Amino acid sequence: MGRSRKYDLVIMGATGFTGRLTAEYLAVNYGVKNDQFTWAIAGRNKSRLLKLKGHLVRFDPDAGSLPILIAESSDRESLDAMTSQTKVVITTVGPYLKYGADLVVSCAENGTNYCDITGEVLFIRNSIDRNFKTARQNLCRIVHCCGFDSVPSDLGVLFLQDNSQKIYGMPCDHVTLYVRSTKGGFSGGTIDSMLNTRDQLRMDLKLRGLLGNPYALNPKEDPSGPDESDLRSVEWDHRMKCWTGPFVMAGINTRVVRRTNALLNNRYGADFRYSEVLSFPNGAVGWMRANLLLLGMGCFIGAIKFSPSRWLLQNIFLPKPGQGPSRKKRDNGHFHMMIEGTTKNNNALRVSVKGDRDPGYAGTAQMLTESALCMIMNKDELPDRYGVLTPAVAFGDTPIRRLAGKGIEFKHHE
Ligand SMILES: NC(=O)c1ccc[n+]([C@@H]2O[C@H](COP(=O)([O-])OP(=O)(O)OC[C@H]3O[C@@H](n4cnc5c(N)ncnc54)[C@H](OP(=O)(O)O)[C@@H]3O)[C@@H](O)[C@H]2O)c1
């Protein structure tokens, strides 16, 4: 990458709900003017970007001097002008399937590092097929899923496996992530991305096969393994002695973790099995809560299939693009995940991943920013891996160290 780039980091989509929180996180924790890196905000609408600068001045008086770049997701020239001026791009422009493809191509071709917070399997599959070789040739890292999908899962499993190697001299070949609790909310952008994926599936039935494939994101030369579909019902877990139910993000997180294993030449084992579930207390109350949640998910999926109920949900009940959980809700949110692994010799290991604010927005802004900063502030410590990567493959355990003491903790339990 040329040394002459004007910025270290640009946040594209800074005017959106999550983009604004990301800019806020940077302004509060690093400042607009710092001696470690330079950054700018980008988007399609100048007056919104100026308004955002006005908002950021509340957190850092220097925000008035924050540079702005104008780029439109379907205008390749404007994207190239942006990606050739910076070493790293963060993008929160979504739905990614709708707006994201050209920016990734522009980064891969211009040798610019890239981080996003997509959870859209179809988008990532296209991105891998289209950009892997170019990004590798141009020595840049294209890293999808740097938010709540899939940093806790991907780095949590890496952390568990590193501990397993140290303690037992071998990886855990059977790993389950239990979501103990989460508290937060949804933004309009997230809802829009979910609905957009549904629409794509309706238009092209073949895509359902891809979404249902547990190895949908694996390299073509390593396309399968022992895992089957994600949990779809309520089941009793004998090992943890709790009720379990489907976790909505398992569909992306498990694919990311399996891709990590494949890109690391089966470091977790060729027989590695991985799943993610919601966990509920044992007893009748836990069983009832698990079934109520399943029923709620079924009703939501049913409601978005029919135009009148979908219209009502979108226009009356759900947040619109640009909207999301209030600051109070974000500050009162949290997440707690427990990852349990067993080795071939039946030795068990547990690690937890906890965050002290809502996972989807405050937590995501933090995970995304600290992931991107690895490529600026820790670049000499990163593995020499390039292409379309997962967070664990691109950054190793560096984000875990960057996040420690900042409210997101990865911990090994004896
Ligand atoms: N992985 C996770 O944990 C996680 C968490 C949160 C969000 N997300 C994902 O992140 C994405 C953003 O969510 P959000 O709630 O922040 O969405 P949002 O508030 O709707 O923001 C979308 C952003 O994209 C920009 N944009 C839209 N069309 C554009 C175009 N043609 N050219 C340039 N910019 C364009 C918007 O610009 P304007 O302001 O000009 O409209 C806005 O800045 C979604 O895909 C969501 O699913 C993932």
The ligand as an ORCA input file, in Angstrom:
! r2SCAN-3c Opt
* xyz 0 1
  N     -23.400     -7.106     12.739
  C     -24.022     -6.411     13.626
  O     -23.932     -6.726     14.761
  C     -24.787     -5.199     13.176
  C     -25.190     -4.261     14.120
  C     -25.831     -3.117     13.680
  C     -26.095     -2.932     12.332
  N     -25.705     -3.886     11.438
  C     -25.935     -3.695      9.991
  O     -25.375     -2.443      9.619
  C     -26.118     -1.875      8.569
  C     -26.476     -0.449      8.932
  O     -27.430     -0.432      9.968
  P     -27.965      0.963     10.518
  O     -29.058      0.674     11.455
  O     -26.823      1.793     10.963
  O     -28.586      1.566      9.150
  P     -29.052      3.049      8.793
  O     -29.248      3.859     10.018
  O     -30.186      2.907      7.847
  O     -27.780      3.658      8.017
  C     -27.482      3.310      6.695
  C     -26.376      4.206      6.175
  O     -26.163      3.862      4.799
  C     -26.162      5.060      4.039
  N     -26.582      4.798      2.663
  C     -27.744      4.225      2.258
  N     -27.764      4.160      0.922
  C     -26.593      4.695      0.493
  C     -26.031      4.932     -0.792
  N     -26.681      4.589     -1.895
  N     -24.799      5.490     -0.877
  C     -24.128      5.848      0.245
  N     -24.626      5.664      1.478
  C     -25.835      5.111      1.591
  C     -27.140      5.974      4.755
  O     -26.895      7.320      4.339
  P     -27.960      8.507      4.586
  O     -27.789      8.938      6.005
  O     -27.534      9.540      3.611
  O     -29.330      7.933      4.336
  C     -26.722      5.712      6.194
  O     -25.554      6.434      6.491
  C     -27.301     -2.806      8.343
  O     -27.009     -3.649      7.253
  C     -27.392     -3.616      9.610
  O     -27.944     -4.886      9.430
  C     -25.067     -4.999     11.835
*
